[in-house]
Amino acid sequence: MKTIPENVSAATRKRNPHLYGTGEPFVMPPKAKANGRTIRLRQSSKPKLNKLEEEFRYKLKYERPDDWLSEQAITFRLANGVRYTPDFVTFSSMNGEFNAYEVKGQRMWEDSGIKLKIAATAYPWIRWTLVWKERDNWKRQVIVP
């Protein structure tokens, strides 16, 4: 087991606060209050995927069991503060391929289609795919930059 040396300079202690601390006692931050009541931070209990996206996630896990799968976790910067988060991003360690999937129901809003096309142009090394369900069959369209 390694021990941390105690006879070091002040500069070394300052550069390594994770080892030696800051030298100041830790003080708990004050609790946030609104209207005299303490505010507690809560995580959202809403599921982040809708039923259609959840169904496609199971299909994707079945089709690509060895691929890394992320759900609405990666946001891409497009231009002028515009951001786009695809529903799923997969990475295959076998061939190093990135895939991004956007799952849509019966309707696709104009801005989401434009963002998808801009993302495909801005990040051409990712394979962008639009996915929708039609009469119990999954349809796919690869977006070409």
N, C-alpha and C positions, 0 to 999 in steps of 0.2 A: 504494500500500500504506500503510495506516495504522500508525502506531507508538504505543506505549503511553507516555504522559508519565511521566517519572521523578520530577519535582519536585512530588509531591502530598503531602498531609498523611497522618499516621498513621491518621486516621479513615477516609480514603478507601481506604487500603491494607487496612484491617481489613474494610471493607464489600465489597471486591472481591478475595477470596482467589483467585478463578479467574484474575485478571490478575497479581497481585503475589505470590501464595503466602502462606503463613501466617507466614513468617519463621523457622520451625523446620525443621531438616533432616528429610527424609523417612526414616523408619525402617521397614524391612520388618517386618510383624507376625510373631510367632513361629509356627512351624508347629505344628499340633495333633498331639498324640501320644497314643497309647493303647497301653498295655503296652509302652512303649519304641519303638513303631513309628510312623512318620509316617503320618498319615491323609491320603489324597487324596480330594477331593470329585469325585464322578462324576455325570454326568447319567444319568438312566434310559434304558436302551436299549429299554424296552418301548414298543411302539406304543400311542398313546393311544386309538385307535379300534379297535373290533372289526370283524369282516368285514361285518356287517350295516350298521353305521354308515358304513364305508368305501364300501359299495355305494350307500347313500343319498346320500353326499357327491357321488359322480360324477353321480347323477341330478339333484341340486340344482344342480350346476355347469352341467349341460346345460340345465336348465329356466330358470335365471336367470344367464346368463353375465356380465351387467354388474353384478350385485349384489356387494357386499362380503360375504365369507363368513368366519366365524370358527368354529373347532372347539374346543369346551370351554374357551374362553378367558375368558368373562365369567361371574362368579359374582354372584348376586343375594342380598341379605340380606332374609330374610323376617320373622322375629320371634324374639326371645330367643336369638340366636346361631345360629338355623337358617339354613342357606345352601343355595342350589340352583344348580347349573350345568347349563344345557341342553346337549344334544349339539352343536347348531349355532345360530348367530345370524346372520341376514342383514340387510343394510341396503340399501335401494334408493335410489340418489341421484336417480332419476327422479321418484319421488313421496314420498320421505322416510319410507318405511314400514319399521318394524322387524318382523322375524319371528323367533320362537324355535321350534326343533324338538326334540322328544324322541323318539328312535328306540328302540323296544322290540321284543324278540323274542317268544317264545311266552308269556312270563310277565312281569307287571308287579307289583312289590311294592307293598303298600299305602301305605308311606310315600312312595314316589316319585310315586304318583298324587295323594296329598294335597298334596305340595310343589308339584306342577304346578298344581293348582287354586288354591292360596294365591298362587303367583307370578302367575297370571293375574288374580287379584283385586287384588294389590298393585301391579302394573304394567299397568294396562289399556290403555296406549298401544302395547303390544307385542302382536302377534298370535301367540298361543301355539298350537302344533299338535302333537298326538300322532300319531306315524307308526309303522306296523307293516307287515310283509309277510305276505300271506296267499295261498298258492298262486301264487307268482311275480307277484303284483300288489301294488302299494303302496297301502295304505289310509291315509286321513288323517281326523283328527277335530279340528276347531278347538275349543279350550277357551274357552267364553264365561264372562266373570266374572259 
